[in-house]
Amino acid sequence: MARLPRLDLENVPQHVIQRGNNKDVCFASNTDYAAYAHWLKLAAKKYSVDVHAWVFMTNHVHLLVTPKHKGGVSKMMQSLGRQYVRYFNFTYQRTGTLWEGRFKACLIDSEAYLLACYRYIELNPVRARMVSDPGEYQWSSYGVNALGRDSTLCAPHVLYLGLGLSKNERLANYKKLFVQALDDHFLDDLRNATSKGLVLGRQDFIEKIEYLSNRRARSGKAGRPKKEIVL
C-alpha cells in the first residue's frame, strides 16, 4: 500500500518523535545529548523551524515544532539526522543506521492541544520513572519553559507567551499546568495521531487540514469536506 504524503503546513505545530533503531540507545553520554542539541539548533535556524519543547531520552526524541515554510521540518530532521549519525558512528566506532526509519509526526491543533503537548513531552522522564519531577531532568525544555533557564534553542509559541504578561508570571502559570495529570484519552489520541501521521485536533480543525492538504487526516474512513472551508 502506498504511503500517504506527510501532513505538512506552514505555521501549524507538529509533534515529532524519532526512535533509535530496534529501540537501541542513541545517546550514551552527556556529550551526545549536547551534540544533538547543537545540530538541532543549527538545522532549525537554517530551515526556519521554531522549536517550542523537546526531550532527549536514551533511545528516542520528542519535539514540538512549528515550521515557517512547508517542508521545513523534514529538511531539519534530515540535516540533523545526517550530522548526528556521522558523529555517533565515528565516536563509537560503529556503522549503519541509528534511527528506526523516518521520523513520525502529527499536526497539532494549537488552541485545543498545544500546551498539553508541551506537558506530554516534558513529562516523558517522569513517566519513564527516571526522575520524580520534570525539573530534575537536564535534557528537556522544562528547565526553560517552567524554570526560566536561558536557551538559544527554544522559541516560545504565542500561546505559551499568552500565559502571562511577564516572564515570572508565565513561568508560574506554566508550572501550574503540571499539577493535573494528563488525560489517558489525550495520551492515546496523541500517540495514535503521531504514529499514523495524522492530526490531533477538533473536528473543524481536522476538516480544514484535510481541505488544505487534499488528503485524509484522521483515522477511519477516508474523506474530505464536501464544501469549501472558510479559513
Secondary structure, 3 states (H helix, E strand, C coil): CCCCCCCCCCCCCEEEEEEEHHHCCCCCCHHHHHHHHHHHHHHHHHCCEEEEEEEECCCEEEEEEEECCCCHHHHHHHHHHHHHHHHHHHHCCCCCCCECCCCEEEEECHHHHHHHHHHHHHCHHHHCCCCCCHHHCCCECHHHHCCCCCCCCECCCHHHHCCCCCHHHHHHHHHHCCCCCCCHHHHHHHHHHHHHCCEECCHHHHHHHHHHHCCCCCCCCCCCCCCCCCC
